[in-house]
Amino acid sequence: MSQRPTLQNGSRRAFLQWSAAAAAVSAFRIVNEPLLAAAAVDRDLQHFPPGSVVINANENPLGPCDLARKALSEIIPEGGRYCWWLKDELAKSLADSVGVKPENVAMFPGSSEPLHFSVMAFTSPSRSYVTADPGYESGMHSSKFSGARVAKTALTKSYAHDIPAMLAAAPDAGLFYVCTPNNPTGTLTPHSAIEELLAQKPKGSVVLVDEAYIHFADLAATAIDLVKAGQDIIVLRTFSKIYGMAGLRCGAAIARPDLLEKLVPQGGGSAMPVTALVAASASLKHEHLVRERKLVNTTIRQKTFDWLSSQGYSFTPSQANFFMLDARRPAKQVIDALAAKKVFIGRIWPAWPTHLRISVGTQADMDGFQSAFAAVMKNSTSVSYALPARPADSNCDYFYADGQMFPRA
Ligand SMILES: Cc1ncc(COP(=O)(O)O)c(C=O)c1O
């Protein structure tokens, strides 16, 4: 199993807290293994135990590329300055790389912000938010703030967004969210379907296409050409995934300038971390990064798929760095039992209660996952862990995952 040194290198206080917790845990382990497993599930509040396999957040274990690391170390002395020009330079480089004008690109510290700002700008109590289920939940959370109704539609048989169903679900739509490849299934929605949505959507509504994982996909056609065609569309891109910069925070919205302007009053236009700006610029200059990392991911994902098939399991035909695996039993049982073996996988989507979301980590991560999963499934009839009651003073109804706050189920 691979070590996660970056997650372990916390502050001295965190280390002491962890040591105390670890001592208590080893005494506890002897007495009650199942409860220990349950405690481990509340992992979002703490560091992962040493030796954990952490494949729960669609992160890229490779981290920033070598050019980005060099740029990061060189920018440190400038960290006291805003360096606005670096933001403009990055917007220009990204625009050039995807074939749009710089005024079509707005940079943000991650793509979560423009996702949230789009919901705030284009939905309201009278303009609904339309999304797929299972789908990435972040915009639904934002719609609580805009007061919009959320219309959720199931995926098609080929796991694409069901455009006719999305259109039918909300004649009052303000924003249609299409995530392709879709989180959590990793599956694609064809370009033709997005064109159909744009052609038939209600007047004044906007289509938000989230391409966070597009670099991993073989057959995905970007929707950026529809921006160039002047359509009512915003495309989101992020440096968190293939570029391995989730902790550095850099993303972009690509759209007509009048649509981007609607995001500015929500907080778009703010200064960005100079670290994120230089690392992203350097990553774009890396000639082989996308091709090489895509190959690494595809190879490890395929090996995992081959193993799962040989064991008789079915999974979504993912084109991304994660997939959904049907455990054929309540997902929570399996998640908890894997956590007891220090293998941490993704959360549950209530629409698919027997499915597990597995991120593709290193080969060592996936080997660790496979052996833990085989052991858990072998003993699955005896698996039954209860989550401990939340602390009495906790009124936190949200948990943190994939760089986002999500409402607890
Ligand atoms: C589909 C999708 N969109 C957006 C994000 C947000 O990523 P970030 O804010 O790191 O760019 C994520 C994060 O996991 C995601 O899965």
The ligand as an SDF file (V2000), in Angstrom:
LIG
                    3D

 16 16  0  0  0  0  0  0  0  0999 V2000
  -17.1190   17.3370  -11.7720 C   0  0  0  0  0  0  0  0  0  0  0  0
  -16.3310   18.2540  -10.9190 C   0  0  0  0  0  0  0  0  0  0  0  0
  -16.3750   19.5560  -11.1550 N   0  0  0  0  0  0  0  0  0  0  0  0
  -15.6880   20.4220  -10.4150 C   0  0  0  0  0  0  0  0  0  0  0  0
  -14.9160   19.9840   -9.3660 C   0  0  0  0  0  0  0  0  0  0  0  0
  -14.2230   21.0100   -8.5490 C   0  0  0  0  0  0  0  0  0  0  0  0
  -12.8580   20.9280   -8.7110 O   0  0  0  0  0  0  0  0  0  0  0  0
  -11.9010   22.1370   -8.3990 P   0  0  0  0  0  0  0  0  0  0  0  0
  -12.6300   23.1680   -7.6260 O   0  0  0  0  0  0  0  0  0  0  0  0
  -10.7860   21.5270   -7.6310 O   0  0  0  0  0  0  0  0  0  0  0  0
  -11.4820   22.6610   -9.7440 O   0  0  0  0  0  0  0  0  0  0  0  0
  -14.8230   18.6360   -9.0780 C   0  0  0  0  0  0  0  0  0  0  0  0
  -13.9990   18.1570   -7.9620 C   0  0  0  0  0  0  0  0  0  0  0  0
  -13.8620   17.0140   -7.6790 O   0  0  0  0  0  0  0  0  0  0  0  0
  -15.5560   17.7320   -9.8770 C   0  0  0  0  0  0  0  0  0  0  0  0
  -15.5420   16.4280   -9.6450 O   0  0  0  0  0  0  0  0  0  0  0  0
  1  2  1  0
  2  3  1  0
  2 15  2  0
  3  4  2  0
  4  5  1  0
  5  6  1  0
  5 12  2  0
  6  7  1  0
  7  8  1  0
  8  9  2  0
  8 10  1  0
  8 11  1  0
 12 13  1  0
 12 15  1  0
 13 14  2  0
 15 16  1  0
M  END
$$$$
